[in-house]
Amino acid sequence: MAKKEDNPKPAMLPMLKTPELMSRVSGIGENKLRDLMDNGELEYLQNGNRRLIADAAIWDYYERNKIVAENQERGD
């Protein structure tokens, strides 16, 4: 009988993701991602009819829009 692998390989994701896939990965709704791209708030790559989003674009959007906790110590 074949033994199950103890450590299955993680699923590989593409470097650039469609809004549908990025929505599933990031937790941001697909329509919200499309609105952000339409408004110039989220960087993307146009490839024919498709718009592709890099993980770095989501992190950039996060850094620009995050709300810092008030009681967080500052490293001044």
C-alpha positions as CSV (number, residue, x, y, z in Angstrom):
1,M,0.0,0.0,0.0
2,A,1.3,3.5,-0.9
3,K,2.3,5.7,2.0
4,K,0.8,9.2,2.1
5,E,3.3,12.0,2.0
6,D,3.8,13.6,5.4
7,N,4.7,17.0,3.9
8,P,2.7,17.6,0.8
9,K,4.1,20.3,-1.5
10,P,2.4,23.7,-1.2
11,A,0.3,24.9,-4.1
12,M,2.3,27.2,-6.4
13,L,0.6,30.5,-7.2
14,P,1.5,32.6,-10.3
15,M,3.6,35.8,-9.8
16,L,0.8,37.9,-11.3
17,K,-2.8,37.2,-10.4
18,T,-6.1,38.0,-11.9
19,P,-8.5,40.1,-9.8
20,E,-10.5,36.8,-9.2
21,L,-7.4,35.0,-7.8
22,M,-6.1,37.9,-5.9
23,S,-9.4,38.3,-4.3
24,R,-9.2,34.8,-2.9
25,V,-5.6,35.2,-1.8
26,S,-5.9,38.7,-0.3
27,G,-9.4,38.7,1.1
28,I,-10.3,41.9,-0.7
29,G,-13.4,41.6,-2.9
30,E,-13.0,41.2,-6.6
31,N,-15.2,44.2,-7.3
32,K,-13.2,46.3,-4.8
33,L,-9.9,45.3,-6.6
34,R,-11.4,46.3,-9.9
35,D,-12.5,49.7,-8.5
36,L,-9.1,50.3,-7.0
37,M,-7.5,49.6,-10.4
38,D,-10.0,51.8,-12.2
39,N,-9.4,54.7,-9.8
40,G,-5.6,54.4,-10.1
41,E,-5.2,53.3,-6.4
42,L,-3.8,49.8,-7.2
43,E,-1.0,49.1,-9.6
44,Y,-1.6,46.5,-12.2
45,L,-0.3,45.2,-15.5
46,Q,-2.5,45.2,-18.6
47,N,-2.0,42.1,-20.7
48,G,-4.4,42.2,-23.6
49,N,-7.9,42.2,-22.0
50,R,-6.6,41.0,-18.7
51,R,-5.4,43.1,-15.8
52,L,-2.9,41.3,-13.6
53,I,-1.9,42.2,-10.0
54,A,1.4,41.5,-8.3
55,D,1.5,40.7,-4.6
56,A,3.7,43.8,-4.1
57,A,0.8,46.0,-5.4
58,I,-1.4,44.7,-2.6
59,W,1.2,45.3,0.0
60,D,1.8,48.8,-1.4
61,Y,-1.9,49.5,-1.1
62,Y,-1.9,48.1,2.4
63,E,1.1,50.3,3.5
64,R,-0.6,53.5,2.1
65,N,-4.0,52.8,3.7
66,K,-3.4,51.0,6.9
67,I,-4.5,52.5,10.2
68,V,-1.9,52.3,12.8
69,A,-2.9,51.3,16.4
70,E,-2.8,54.3,18.8
71,N,-1.1,52.4,21.5
72,Q,1.6,51.0,19.3
73,E,5.1,52.1,20.4
74,R,7.0,54.3,18.0
75,G,10.6,53.6,17.2
76,D,11.6,57.4,17.4
